[in-house]
């Protein structure tokens, strides 16, 4: 906590003016502390970048700065005076706009209508479309874009849509622009255009708060860096005194060891063999999201699947688990083809999936922790007609201990648990089915480092007992802490396979991750 | 760290203060029932008597039977608008079978014993429910639309069979061996109307189904989060079809009890009863979004609505006012539901 006490003004460059300042800002949702006392400043005409892993609290901080949610503690200073935003509209009226990761444009409306949505220019009781169009055109000119204001947004490329979002923010004279992962869906050239726009905005005195997972790319435009980890601000410094290594060290924590792949146990025979598996894209898109993919995993082996968004990781795992239909290929569980079996039948044979999105696919929010834990294995407790309460409670007690869930007991509400513990419930639920093969789709998403380490430990213990594990991730670093073998997926195919002693760079290169020049 | 600790203490303190309010929320249907009985007993000397309670209970039985089926559907996150029409059609089918089925080729008229009629009627209800279920689970028709369609079709078929008329000869003839249809509606066992006993037995069975069987857990899970349930190996489609089949059977039983009480079966019987059933489920604390609700709550809901409207009749309030009161009670119940579930989410 000592680091949080850094005075933000102390780390300002001479000549820079502070426009927005966060002092000891904290936020908790129930028992979950998303932010624990964050201090930093946004300077006029400068880019302040927030770094942090998933779940570090970046989005929460953004939402507080833009008035979407209120902090539970601390204060926000705008031009040196304490302010509280009653809503995002209030924040926008004071010159703070946010561009969300998921664009908030109406695709069926034109660029002009989107820019002036909710603040239409009215004259004589009607919308003055001509004036709107003129202003929209001049905004586009300012941003050096040749987008016709009457084009429908759905006809624009994603990068252009981002520009429209920026134009909308500028049209309300925003002095502070918050950009949440603006480049995640952009091509390299579109990123260049965006960065040029950012430079122009800086020259006009607009301050920018920037969030990105692409560290190297973000460093190109950063003036000040704020690093968050588990809701705590671990570092704040101007650009000239930092480098990439510094950011990573502060993001991940230098002393935290996520462990290494389990060793010293014999691997068994092949537990799961995927042969020539093909999954067509949704609708009649005409391409395959999983394209003639073959992969086999031995009992006791942990295979990590790395790939970018849309590489086909989730589709592959969901198809193996039985949620998605394949158009070709076989899935052999201990030599027997399970294609054509229902999800329940596959679970009964020992093939379980921990899904990517625990809120949407993993947990039943209306049921208790215990009921969630026993859901997948409840058939095992049926005695005659009824579920045996004793057996079920015994399993729940055992599961809570086995996967170390911090809860007041099996009767607690799911919502009372932190993200990491919720994730452990989903893992515990599938572990309770005594799987031979466990598939995990990004299980570390949105959980803190400590919980991540515990999840890895669980997998390592499972592997030593002979469990075959397929683990998918979008964070390269994780592969080294848990995997015996790393498989890189790119456009539905395996583009490379590595043993655990490879480098991050090789893996990222194989995934097709472009580093902006 | 001191700051975060004190904050969590605060939130716990708040939760404790809310306990009294929560108790009131949890038991609101029960409290409402007590208030209704107390108020009407005060207003009318005829209200508080065993015989009146039994009469009112046999009215409640009809809605209650529909509400049990509706509860299962609502727990699944669906809705069944067809129950009123299925009730009507079931009565008609029973009536039709009681008149005797003429087999022209054999030159005989077949008079089935009553238990066969009852069984066939339940099978018809189950089939109609299965139509709903297949439409919703496999053909992906939204529940509201599918059951709305079946509601119209069933009502239309009931009118077609009778040509708009009513079957009156439901008592049967001793020489044909098909008497006893009025048993369900008129007889008593230990002084309690058979219809009420049927409701009680069905409520207990459903309670066991929900709380003690794997099916019950599957139903709560698939209503709470169908995707998560599916990925946990729950046969979600089978569960979905089952609840509509069970709802159809409940409606058929209600149809039998009603036509037995009236010893006649009209094609328009049960019109708008589906709404009363939904109201009972909602007043009983179930969430229309699925996953939350109990049989006990639904039974209380049915009794609240039944005892309220009968009470208004007894004290001589116009039927127009009854409608207004019933509507107000339903809205109030849903309002309290949303307060209750919102409170849970943030806690």
Interface residues (C-beta under 8 A of the other chain):
Chain A: X1 X24 X26 X28 X30 X31 X33 X36 X37 X72 X73 X321 X323 X342 X343 X344 X345 X346 X347 X348 X353 X355 X360 X361 X362 X363 X364 X365 X366 X367 X371 X374 X375 X376 X378 X379 X381 X382 X385 X386 X387 X413 X415 X416 X429 X430 X433
Chain B: X1 X3 X4 X7 X8 X11 X208 X212 X213 X214 X217 X218 X220 X221 X223 X224 X225 X227 X228 X229 X230 X231 X232 X233 X234 X235 X287 X290 X291 X292 X344 X345 X346 X347
